Amino acid sequence: MKRVTAFVGSARKKHTYNAVRQFMVYLQALGDIEYEIVVLSNYHLGICRGCKQCFAKGEESCPLKDDRDVLIEKMMASDGVVFATPNYAFNVSGIMKVFLDRLAFIFHRPRFFGKTFTSIVAQGICGGDKIVSYLDLVGNALGFNTVKGSCLTALEPMTKQEKLKIDRSLARHSQRFYKRLIKSDYPVPTWLNLMVFRMGRTSMRLELDETSFDYRYYKAKGWFESDYYYPVRLGVLKKTVGSLFDWIQVRRTRNRQHGSALSL
Ligand SMILES: Cc1cc2nc3c(=O)[nH]c(=O)nc-3n(C[C@H](O)[C@H](O)[C@H](O)COP(=O)(O)O)c2cc1C
């Protein structure tokens, strides 16, 4: 049995919510799936104040007391996660963005390895494809194995043809997602993921010290020495290029350190 949790960023139970439900119905037809649909507006989420305490001192130091950890727990307890949002002004909805900001410390310290992620965007006219790409990037940065999401277009009231097209798209999407979900694996990183990890960790090693929570976290995980976030066999080429990414970041950081800091 696989557990899938969807986080919906619309306050009304219409297109986004219905699309997620349909997606789950298709998933359940493919295998043994238990699911939960979390409507973000039913939870209390504070607006990030930008103090960066979560980066420097750890997420426990966040001054906001809200449902962030309840939602993260739901993600940790899932094999698969879906972020679903309506397109609002060519972007995710406000509540979805508030949620993503509350998760931002996890971009520094990714943790959802081996779990599968995807996104669903509902829109009236256009612009949603970029939101799908954005959410897929978010899933990737959180550590998930990301499956390309889908963008569903319909004006209100929805026509029969629009509904048919959306259902077909969700059926294909659920198949892509299910395939990845049942693998639950720890893949060899893509070039982009390898670069982000190696340059990010080298930058942290050189720019931070024991006073930083990020630094201590990376050190405790062995990430300053490891090939990647999790044990994985890199081929000779990826091993070599990985070292090159570290080297490039050393040079970039040294150049940066030669510049004088602005006190803004
Ligand atoms: C504030 C607001 C902004 C919107 N902006 C866009 C937009 O930029 N592009 C678009 O195609 N649809 C836009 N829409 C339409 C919604 O994306 C569309 O109706 C969607 O299906 C709503 O999902 P829901 O039924 O889950 O709330 C907007 C709707 C609202 C309420």
The ligand as an SDF file (V2000), in Angstrom:
LIG
                    3D

 31 33  0  0  0  0  0  0  0  0999 V2000
   -7.7110   35.9640   -8.1410 C   0  0  0  0  0  0  0  0  0  0  0  0
   -7.7710   35.0930   -9.3610 C   0  0  0  0  0  0  0  0  0  0  0  0
   -6.7810   35.2000  -10.3130 C   0  0  0  0  0  0  0  0  0  0  0  0
   -6.8000   34.3920  -11.4440 C   0  0  0  0  0  0  0  0  0  0  0  0
   -5.7920   34.4980  -12.3640 N   0  0  0  0  0  0  0  0  0  0  0  0
   -5.7810   33.6910  -13.4470 C   0  0  0  0  0  0  0  0  0  0  0  0
   -4.7130   33.7620  -14.4010 C   0  0  0  0  0  0  0  0  0  0  0  0
   -3.7860   34.5380  -14.2830 O   0  0  0  0  0  0  0  0  0  0  0  0
   -4.7450   32.9290  -15.4640 N   0  0  0  0  0  0  0  0  0  0  0  0
   -5.7590   32.0330  -15.6490 C   0  0  0  0  0  0  0  0  0  0  0  0
   -5.7300   31.3030  -16.6310 O   0  0  0  0  0  0  0  0  0  0  0  0
   -6.7710   31.9290  -14.7520 N   0  0  0  0  0  0  0  0  0  0  0  0
   -6.8140   32.7380  -13.6670 C   0  0  0  0  0  0  0  0  0  0  0  0
   -7.8380   32.6430  -12.7480 N   0  0  0  0  0  0  0  0  0  0  0  0
   -8.8690   31.6080  -12.9290 C   0  0  0  0  0  0  0  0  0  0  0  0
   -8.6150   30.3790  -12.0650 C   0  0  0  0  0  0  0  0  0  0  0  0
   -7.2950   29.9190  -12.2100 O   0  0  0  0  0  0  0  0  0  0  0  0
   -9.5470   29.2460  -12.4670 C   0  0  0  0  0  0  0  0  0  0  0  0
  -10.8790   29.6650  -12.3570 O   0  0  0  0  0  0  0  0  0  0  0  0
   -9.3040   28.0050  -11.6330 C   0  0  0  0  0  0  0  0  0  0  0  0
   -9.9420   26.9320  -12.2570 O   0  0  0  0  0  0  0  0  0  0  0  0
   -9.8490   28.1800  -10.2270 C   0  0  0  0  0  0  0  0  0  0  0  0
   -9.6200   27.0140   -9.4900 O   0  0  0  0  0  0  0  0  0  0  0  0
  -10.5810   26.6190   -8.2720 P   0  0  0  0  0  0  0  0  0  0  0  0
  -11.9130   26.2860   -8.8670 O   0  0  0  0  0  0  0  0  0  0  0  0
   -9.9350   25.4560   -7.6300 O   0  0  0  0  0  0  0  0  0  0  0  0
  -10.6540   27.7960   -7.3510 O   0  0  0  0  0  0  0  0  0  0  0  0
   -7.8540   33.4530  -11.6160 C   0  0  0  0  0  0  0  0  0  0  0  0
   -8.8590   33.3590  -10.6440 C   0  0  0  0  0  0  0  0  0  0  0  0
   -8.8250   34.1580   -9.5290 C   0  0  0  0  0  0  0  0  0  0  0  0
   -9.9150   34.0220   -8.4880 C   0  0  0  0  0  0  0  0  0  0  0  0
  1  2  1  0
  2  3  1  0
  2 30  2  0
  3  4  2  0
  4  5  1  0
  4 28  1  0
  5  6  2  0
  6  7  1  0
  6 13  1  0
  7  8  2  0
  7  9  1  0
  9 10  1  0
 10 11  2  0
 10 12  1  0
 12 13  2  0
 13 14  1  0
 14 15  1  0
 14 28  1  0
 15 16  1  0
 16 17  1  0
 16 18  1  0
 18 19  1  0
 18 20  1  0
 20 21  1  0
 20 22  1  0
 22 23  1  0
 23 24  1  0
 24 25  2  0
 24 26  1  0
 24 27  1  0
 28 29  2  0
 29 30  1  0
 30 31  1  0
M  END
$$$$
